């Protein structure tokens, strides 16, 4: 059974990756997608409740 990935999990990984790379400005979407890929999510496919309901995401 697959456990749904939460927005918080994506955010945490994205922030870790962003910090590791020195915190480059203006690349939050790139790190969000990298985090989704690490979690095994398809790029562009909604995966969290917040994303599927259209709520705004806070990205790293």
PDB file with one MODEL, atoms N, CA, C and O in Angstrom:
MODEL        1
ATOM      1  N   UNK A   1       0.827  -1.175   0.000  1.00  0.00           N
ATOM      2  CA  UNK A   1       0.000   0.000   0.000  1.00  0.00           C
ATOM      3  C   UNK A   1       0.878   1.248   0.000  1.00  0.00           C
ATOM      4  O   UNK A   1       1.774   1.375   0.834  1.00  0.00           O
ATOM      5  N   UNK A   2       0.627   2.167  -0.928  1.00  0.00           N
ATOM      6  CA  UNK A   2       1.398   3.398  -1.013  1.00  0.00           C
ATOM      7  C   UNK A   2       0.882   4.420  -0.008  1.00  0.00           C
ATOM      8  O   UNK A   2      -0.321   4.662   0.095  1.00  0.00           O
ATOM      9  N   UNK A   3       1.813   5.010   0.726  1.00  0.00           N
ATOM     10  CA  UNK A   3       1.465   6.076   1.668  1.00  0.00           C
ATOM     11  C   UNK A   3       1.557   7.397   0.904  1.00  0.00           C
ATOM     12  O   UNK A   3       2.571   7.652   0.254  1.00  0.00           O
ATOM     13  N   UNK A   4       0.524   8.244   0.966  1.00  0.00           N
ATOM     14  CA  UNK A   4       0.575   9.500   0.235  1.00  0.00           C
ATOM     15  C   UNK A   4       1.686  10.411   0.750  1.00  0.00           C
ATOM     16  O   UNK A   4       1.945  10.482   1.951  1.00  0.00           O
ATOM     17  N   UNK A   5       2.322  11.090  -0.164  1.00  0.00           N
ATOM     18  CA  UNK A   5       3.377  12.032   0.175  1.00  0.00           C
ATOM     19  C   UNK A   5       2.720  13.356   0.544  1.00  0.00           C
ATOM     20  O   UNK A   5       1.793  13.804  -0.131  1.00  0.00           O
ATOM     21  N   UNK A   6       3.197  13.977   1.605  1.00  0.00           N
ATOM     22  CA  UNK A   6       2.625  15.245   2.024  1.00  0.00           C
ATOM     23  C   UNK A   6       3.438  16.412   1.456  1.00  0.00           C
ATOM     24  O   UNK A   6       4.607  16.269   1.099  1.00  0.00           O
ATOM     25  N   UNK A   7       2.789  17.545   1.387  1.00  0.00           N
ATOM     26  CA  UNK A   7       3.463  18.766   0.940  1.00  0.00           C
ATOM     27  C   UNK A   7       4.641  19.085   1.867  1.00  0.00           C
ATOM     28  O   UNK A   7       5.681  19.568   1.418  1.00  0.00           O
ATOM     29  N   UNK A   8       4.466  18.812   3.148  1.00  0.00           N
ATOM     30  CA  UNK A   8       5.533  19.077   4.117  1.00  0.00           C
ATOM     31  C   UNK A   8       6.772  18.228   3.820  1.00  0.00           C
ATOM     32  O   UNK A   8       7.896  18.711   3.958  1.00  0.00           O
ATOM     33  N   UNK A   9       6.580  16.970   3.413  1.00  0.00           N
ATOM     34  CA  UNK A   9       7.718  16.118   3.064  1.00  0.00           C
ATOM     35  C   UNK A   9       8.456  16.675   1.849  1.00  0.00           C
ATOM     36  O   UNK A   9       9.686  16.716   1.826  1.00  0.00           O
ATOM     37  N   UNK A  10       7.703  17.100   0.851  1.00  0.00           N
ATOM     38  CA  UNK A  10       8.322  17.674  -0.342  1.00  0.00           C
ATOM     39  C   UNK A  10       9.089  18.938   0.035  1.00  0.00           C
ATOM     40  O   UNK A  10      10.231  19.127  -0.384  1.00  0.00           O
ATOM     41  N   UNK A  11       8.459  19.797   0.826  1.00  0.00           N
ATOM     42  CA  UNK A  11       9.085  21.061   1.235  1.00  0.00           C
ATOM     43  C   UNK A  11      10.387  20.813   1.990  1.00  0.00           C
ATOM     44  O   UNK A  11      11.386  21.492   1.751  1.00  0.00           O
ATOM     45  N   UNK A  12      10.375  19.845   2.898  1.00  0.00           N
ATOM     46  CA  UNK A  12      11.560  19.550   3.704  1.00  0.00           C
ATOM     47  C   UNK A  12      12.724  19.094   2.836  1.00  0.00           C
ATOM     48  O   UNK A  12      13.851  19.554   3.016  1.00  0.00           O
ATOM     49  N   UNK A  13      12.461  18.203   1.907  1.00  0.00           N
ATOM     50  CA  UNK A  13      13.521  17.708   1.023  1.00  0.00           C
ATOM     51  C   UNK A  13      13.995  18.824   0.090  1.00  0.00           C
ATOM     52  O   UNK A  13      15.196  18.982  -0.134  1.00  0.00           O
ATOM     53  N   UNK A  14      13.053  19.594  -0.450  1.00  0.00           N
ATOM     54  CA  UNK A  14      13.426  20.707  -1.336  1.00  0.00           C
ATOM     55  C   UNK A  14      14.328  21.694  -0.607  1.00  0.00           C
ATOM     56  O   UNK A  14      15.314  22.170  -1.168  1.00  0.00           O
ATOM     57  N   UNK A  15      13.992  22.001   0.637  1.00  0.00           N
ATOM     58  CA  UNK A  15      14.798  22.933   1.414  1.00  0.00           C
ATOM     59  C   UNK A  15      16.190  22.370   1.670  1.00  0.00           C
ATOM     60  O   UNK A  15      17.185  23.085   1.550  1.00  0.00           O
ATOM     61  N   UNK A  16      16.261  21.092   2.022  1.00  0.00           N
ATOM     62  CA  UNK A  16      17.558  20.451   2.251  1.00  0.00           C
ATOM     63  C   UNK A  16      18.425  20.534   0.988  1.00  0.00           C
ATOM     64  O   UNK A  16      19.601  20.889   1.064  1.00  0.00           O
ATOM     65  N   UNK A  17      17.849  20.210  -0.156  1.00  0.00           N
ATOM     66  CA  UNK A  17      18.600  20.241  -1.413  1.00  0.00           C
ATOM     67  C   UNK A  17      19.050  21.663  -1.748  1.00  0.00           C
ATOM     68  O   UNK A  17      20.186  21.887  -2.167  1.00  0.00           O
ATOM     69  N   UNK A  18      18.138  22.618  -1.555  1.00  0.00           N
ATOM     70  CA  UNK A  18      18.428  24.024  -1.830  1.00  0.00           C
ATOM     71  C   UNK A  18      19.555  24.536  -0.934  1.00  0.00           C
ATOM     72  O   UNK A  18      20.473  25.214  -1.397  1.00  0.00           O
ATOM     73  N   UNK A  19      19.472  24.200   0.361  1.00  0.00           N
ATOM     74  CA  UNK A  19      20.505  24.607   1.313  1.00  0.00           C
ATOM     75  C   UNK A  19      21.852  23.984   0.968  1.00  0.00           C
ATOM     76  O   UNK A  19      22.883  24.656   1.015  1.00  0.00           O
ATOM     77  N   UNK A  20      21.842  22.708   0.626  1.00  0.00           N
ATOM     78  CA  UNK A  20      23.064  21.982   0.274  1.00  0.00           C
ATOM     79  C   UNK A  20      23.784  22.633  -0.902  1.00  0.00           C
ATOM     80  O   UNK A  20      25.012  22.618  -0.979  1.00  0.00           O
ATOM     81  N   UNK A  21      22.998  23.206  -1.821  1.00  0.00           N
ATOM     82  CA  UNK A  21      23.579  23.846  -3.003  1.00  0.00           C
ATOM     83  C   UNK A  21      23.885  25.324  -2.792  1.00  0.00           C
ATOM     84  O   UNK A  21      24.192  26.036  -3.748  1.00  0.00           O
ATOM     85  N   UNK A  22      23.805  25.791  -1.548  1.00  0.00           N
ATOM     86  CA  UNK A  22      24.176  27.166  -1.251  1.00  0.00           C
ATOM     87  C   UNK A  22      23.029  28.158  -1.291  1.00  0.00           C
ATOM     88  O   UNK A  22      23.271  29.363  -1.234  1.00  0.00           O
ATOM     89  N   UNK A  23      21.795  27.700  -1.386  1.00  0.00           N
ATOM     90  CA  UNK A  23      20.628  28.578  -1.363  1.00  0.00           C
ATOM     91  C   UNK A  23      20.506  29.519  -2.547  1.00  0.00           C
ATOM     92  O   UNK A  23      20.299  30.718  -2.357  1.00  0.00           O
ATOM     93  N   UNK A  24      20.628  29.005  -3.766  1.00  0.00           N
ATOM     94  CA  UNK A  24      20.552  29.891  -4.937  1.00  0.00           C
ATOM     95  C   UNK A  24      19.168  30.542  -5.069  1.00  0.00           C
ATOM     96  O   UNK A  24      18.139  29.885  -4.910  1.00  0.00           O
ATOM     97  N   UNK A  25      19.170  31.840  -5.360  1.00  0.00           N
ATOM     98  CA  UNK A  25      17.929  32.602  -5.487  1.00  0.00           C
ATOM     99  C   UNK A  25      17.176  32.249  -6.771  1.00  0.00           C
ATOM    100  O   UNK A  25      17.786  31.941  -7.794  1.00  0.00           O
ATOM    101  N   UNK A  26      15.850  32.299  -6.704  1.00  0.00           N
ATOM    102  CA  UNK A  26      15.009  32.155  -7.890  1.00  0.00           C
ATOM    103  C   UNK A  26      14.893  30.760  -8.471  1.00  0.00           C
ATOM    104  O   UNK A  26      14.495  30.607  -9.626  1.00  0.00           O
ATOM    105  N   UNK A  27      15.232  29.740  -7.698  1.00  0.00           N
ATOM    106  CA  UNK A  27      15.197  28.377  -8.241  1.00  0.00           C
ATOM    107  C   UNK A  27      14.325  27.438  -7.414  1.00  0.00           C
ATOM    108  O   UNK A  27      14.551  26.228  -7.405  1.00  0.00           O
ATOM    109  N   UNK A  28      13.325  27.994  -6.715  1.00  0.00           N
ATOM    110  CA  UNK A  28      12.499  27.174  -5.824  1.00  0.00           C
ATOM    111  C   UNK A  28      11.752  26.075  -6.574  1.00  0.00           C
ATOM    112  O   UNK A  28      11.636  24.954  -6.077  1.00  0.00           O
ATOM    113  N   UNK A  29      11.244  26.386  -7.767  1.00  0.00           N
ATOM    114  CA  UNK A  29      10.512  25.366  -8.534  1.00  0.00           C
ATOM    115  C   UNK A  29      11.417  24.199  -8.913  1.00  0.00           C
ATOM    116  O   UNK A  29      10.997  23.042  -8.887  1.00  0.00           O
ATOM    117  N   UNK A  30      12.642  24.508  -9.261  1.00  0.00           N
ATOM    118  CA  UNK A  30      13.604  23.460  -9.609  1.00  0.00           C
ATOM    119  C   UNK A  30      13.823  22.509  -8.432  1.00  0.00           C
ATOM    120  O   UNK A  30      13.841  21.291  -8.608  1.00  0.00           O
ATOM    121  N   UNK A  31      13.989  23.069  -7.230  1.00  0.00           N
ATOM    122  CA  UNK A  31      14.231  22.232  -6.067  1.00  0.00           C
ATOM    123  C   UNK A  31      12.975  21.496  -5.630  1.00  0.00           C
ATOM    124  O   UNK A  31      13.058  20.387  -5.101  1.00  0.00           O
ATOM    125  N   UNK A  32      11.818  22.099  -5.846  1.00  0.00           N
ATOM    126  CA  UNK A  32      10.547  21.417  -5.556  1.00  0.00           C
ATOM    127  C   UNK A  32      10.442  20.161  -6.428  1.00  0.00           C
ATOM    128  O   UNK A  32      10.085  19.088  -5.942  1.00  0.00           O
ATOM    129  N   UNK A  33      10.757  20.306  -7.720  1.00  0.00           N
ATOM    130  CA  UNK A  33      10.692  19.154  -8.637  1.00  0.00           C
ATOM    131  C   UNK A  33      11.751  18.105  -8.303  1.00  0.00           C
ATOM    132  O   UNK A  33      11.488  16.906  -8.392  1.00  0.00           O
ATOM    133  N   UNK A  34      12.948  18.552  -7.919  1.00  0.00           N
ATOM    134  CA  UNK A  34      13.978  17.590  -7.510  1.00  0.00           C
ATOM    135  C   UNK A  34      13.513  16.776  -6.313  1.00  0.00           C
ATOM    136  O   UNK A  34      13.737  15.567  -6.256  1.00  0.00           O
ATOM    137  N   UNK A  35      12.866  17.436  -5.356  1.00  0.00           N
ATOM    138  CA  UNK A  35      12.357  16.739  -4.169  1.00  0.00           C
ATOM    139  C   UNK A  35      11.277  15.742  -4.566  1.00  0.00           C
ATOM    140  O   UNK A  35      11.263  14.614  -4.073  1.00  0.00           O
ATOM    141  N   UNK A  36      10.376  16.147  -5.451  1.00  0.00           N
ATOM    142  CA  UNK A  36       9.320  15.235  -5.913  1.00  0.00           C
ATOM    143  C   UNK A  36       9.931  14.020  -6.591  1.00  0.00           C
ATOM    144  O   UNK A  36       9.465  12.897  -6.394  1.00  0.00           O
ATOM    145  N   UNK A  37      10.973  14.235  -7.391  1.00  0.00           N
ATOM    146  CA  UNK A  37      11.637  13.121  -8.073  1.00  0.00           C
ATOM    147  C   UNK A  37      12.262  12.168  -7.064  1.00  0.00           C
ATOM    148  O   UNK A  37      12.177  10.950  -7.224  1.00  0.00           O
ATOM    149  N   UNK A  38      12.888  12.715  -6.028  1.00  0.00           N
ATOM    150  CA  UNK A  38      13.501  11.862  -5.008  1.00  0.00           C
ATOM    151  C   UNK A  38      12.461  11.013  -4.288  1.00  0.00           C
ATOM    152  O   UNK A  38      12.752   9.907  -3.834  1.00  0.00           O
ATOM    153  N   UNK A  39      11.251  11.541  -4.192  1.00  0.00           N
ATOM    154  CA  UNK A  39      10.172  10.799  -3.542  1.00  0.00           C
ATOM    155  C   UNK A  39       9.451   9.867  -4.510  1.00  0.00           C
ATOM    156  O   UNK A  39       8.493   9.192  -4.133  1.00  0.00           O
ATOM    157  N   UNK A  40       9.912   9.830  -5.753  1.00  0.00           N
ATOM    158  CA  UNK A  40       9.339   8.924  -6.736  1.00  0.00           C
ATOM    159  C   UNK A  40       8.039   9.409  -7.337  1.00  0.00           C
ATOM    160  O   UNK A  40       7.222   8.606  -7.787  1.00  0.00           O
ATOM    161  N   UNK A  41       7.839  10.721  -7.350  1.00  0.00           N
ATOM    162  CA  UNK A  41       6.618  11.292  -7.912  1.00  0.00           C
ATOM    163  C   UNK A  41       6.867  11.727  -9.347  1.00  0.00           C
ATOM    164  O   UNK A  41       7.970  12.148  -9.695  1.00  0.00           O
ATOM    165  N   UNK A  42       5.833  11.625 -10.180  1.00  0.00           N
ATOM    166  CA  UNK A  42       5.945  12.064 -11.570  1.00  0.00           C
ATOM    167  C   UNK A  42       5.958  13.580 -11.619  1.00  0.00           C
ATOM    168  O   UNK A  42       5.193  14.236 -10.912  1.00  0.00           O
ATOM    169  N   UNK A  43       6.823  14.137 -12.449  1.00  0.00           N
ATOM    170  CA  UNK A  43       6.874  15.585 -12.617  1.00  0.00           C
ATOM    171  C   UNK A  43       5.557  16.080 -13.182  1.00  0.00           C
ATOM    172  O   UNK A  43       5.038  15.528 -14.152  1.00  0.00           O
ATOM    173  N   UNK A  44       5.025  17.115 -12.573  1.00  0.00           N
ATOM    174  CA  UNK A  44       3.798  17.719 -13.064  1.00  0.00           C
ATOM    175  C   UNK A  44       2.516  17.060 -12.615  1.00  0.00           C
ATOM    176  O   UNK A  44       1.443  17.632 -12.807  1.00  0.00           O
ATOM    177  N   UNK A  45       2.581  15.870 -12.021  1.00  0.00           N
ATOM    178  CA  UNK A  45       1.370  15.183 -11.577  1.00  0.00           C
ATOM    179  C   UNK A  45       1.064  15.586 -10.137  1.00  0.00           C
ATOM    180  O   UNK A  45       1.938  15.496  -9.275  1.00  0.00           O
ATOM    181  N   UNK A  46      -0.167  16.029  -9.863  1.00  0.00           N
ATOM    182  CA  UNK A  46      -0.515  16.379  -8.480  1.00  0.00           C
ATOM    183  C   UNK A  46      -0.373  15.167  -7.574  1.00  0.00           C
ATOM    184  O   UNK A  46      -0.714  14.050  -7.963  1.00  0.00           O
ATOM    185  N   UNK A  47       0.135  15.390  -6.357  1.00  0.00           N
ATOM    186  CA  UNK A  47       0.351  14.253  -5.480  1.00  0.00           C
ATOM    187  C   UNK A  47      -0.087  14.498  -4.054  1.00  0.00           C
ATOM    188  O   UNK A  47      -0.293  13.548  -3.298  1.00  0.00           O
ATOM    189  N   UNK A  48      -0.232  15.749  -3.674  1.00  0.00           N
ATOM    190  CA  UNK A  48      -0.629  16.036  -2.308  1.00  0.00           C
ATOM    191  C   UNK A  48      -2.016  16.647  -2.294  1.00  0.00           C
ATOM    192  O   UNK A  48      -2.490  17.161  -3.308  1.00  0.00           O
ATOM    193  N   UNK A  49      -2.655  16.590  -1.158  1.00  0.00           N
ATOM    194  CA  UNK A  49      -3.999  17.149  -1.031  1.00  0.00           C
ATOM    195  C   UNK A  49      -3.997  18.631  -1.385  1.00  0.00           C
ATOM    196  O   UNK A  49      -4.909  19.101  -2.066  1.00  0.00           O
ATOM    197  N   UNK A  50      -2.995  19.369  -0.936  1.00  0.00           N
ATOM    198  CA  UNK A  50      -2.929  20.801  -1.219  1.00  0.00           C
ATOM    199  C   UNK A  50      -2.782  21.061  -2.713  1.00  0.00           C
ATOM    200  O   UNK A  50      -3.396  21.984  -3.247  1.00  0.00           O
ATOM    201  N   UNK A  51      -1.983  20.261  -3.380  1.00  0.00           N
ATOM    202  CA  UNK A  51      -1.788  20.457  -4.810  1.00  0.00           C
ATOM    203  C   UNK A  51      -3.052  20.122  -5.587  1.00  0.00           C
ATOM    204  O   UNK A  51      -3.398  20.833  -6.530  1.00  0.00           O
ATOM    205  N   UNK A  52      -3.732  19.076  -5.219  1.00  0.00           N
ATOM    206  CA  UNK A  52      -4.915  18.671  -5.959  1.00  0.00           C
ATOM    207  C   UNK A  52      -6.100  19.583  -5.687  1.00  0.00           C
ATOM    208  O   UNK A  52      -7.018  19.655  -6.505  1.00  0.00           O
ATOM    209  N   UNK A  53      -6.104  20.289  -4.548  1.00  0.00           N
ATOM    210  CA  UNK A  53      -7.212  21.204  -4.261  1.00  0.00           C
ATOM    211  C   UNK A  53      -6.904  22.606  -4.752  1.00  0.00           C
ATOM    212  O   UNK A  53      -7.749  23.494  -4.632  1.00  0.00           O
ATOM    213  N   UNK A  54      -5.709  22.833  -5.305  1.00  0.00           N
ATOM    214  CA  UNK A  54      -5.364  24.118  -5.882  1.00  0.00           C
ATOM    215  C   UNK A  54      -4.868  25.141  -4.880  1.00  0.00           C
ATOM    216  O   UNK A  54      -4.773  26.322  -5.213  1.00  0.00           O
ATOM    217  N   UNK A  55      -4.546  24.723  -3.659  1.00  0.00           N
ATOM    218  CA  UNK A  55      -4.023  25.660  -2.677  1.00  0.00           C
ATOM    219  C   UNK A  55      -2.622  26.063  -3.058  1.00  0.00           C
ATOM    220  O   UNK A  55      -1.901  25.314  -3.716  1.00  0.00           O
ATOM    221  N   UNK A  56      -2.238  27.269  -2.632  1.00  0.00           N
ATOM    222  CA  UNK A  56      -0.893  27.794  -2.910  1.00  0.00           C
ATOM    223  C   UNK A  56       0.135  26.994  -2.120  1.00  0.00           C
ATOM    224  O   UNK A  56      -0.114  26.618  -0.974  1.00  0.00           O
ATOM    225  N   UNK A  57       1.279  26.737  -2.722  1.00  0.00           N
ATOM    226  CA  UNK A  57       2.347  26.000  -2.069  1.00  0.00           C
ATOM    227  C   UNK A  57       3.424  26.964  -1.635  1.00  0.00           C
ATOM    228  O   UNK A  57       3.738  27.911  -2.356  1.00  0.00           O
ATOM    229  N   UNK A  58       3.996  26.737  -0.466  1.00  0.00           N
ATOM    230  CA  UNK A  58       5.179  27.474  -0.040  1.00  0.00           C
ATOM    231  C   UNK A  58       6.359  26.620  -0.403  1.00  0.00           C
ATOM    232  O   UNK A  58       6.495  25.490   0.066  1.00  0.00           O
ATOM    233  N   UNK A  59       7.213  27.162  -1.241  1.00  0.00           N
ATOM    234  CA  UNK A  59       8.357  26.392  -1.709  1.00  0.00           C
ATOM    235  C   UNK A  59       9.622  26.936  -1.098  1.00  0.00           C
ATOM    236  O   UNK A  59       9.676  28.072  -0.627  1.00  0.00           O
ATOM    237  N   UNK A  60      10.633  26.102  -1.116  1.00  0.00           N
ATOM    238  CA  UNK A  60      11.923  26.496  -0.555  1.00  0.00           C
ATOM    239  C   UNK A  60      12.486  27.668  -1.295  1.00  0.00           C
ATOM    240  O   UNK A  60      13.573  28.143  -0.964  1.00  0.00           O
TER     241      UNK A  60
ENDMDL
END
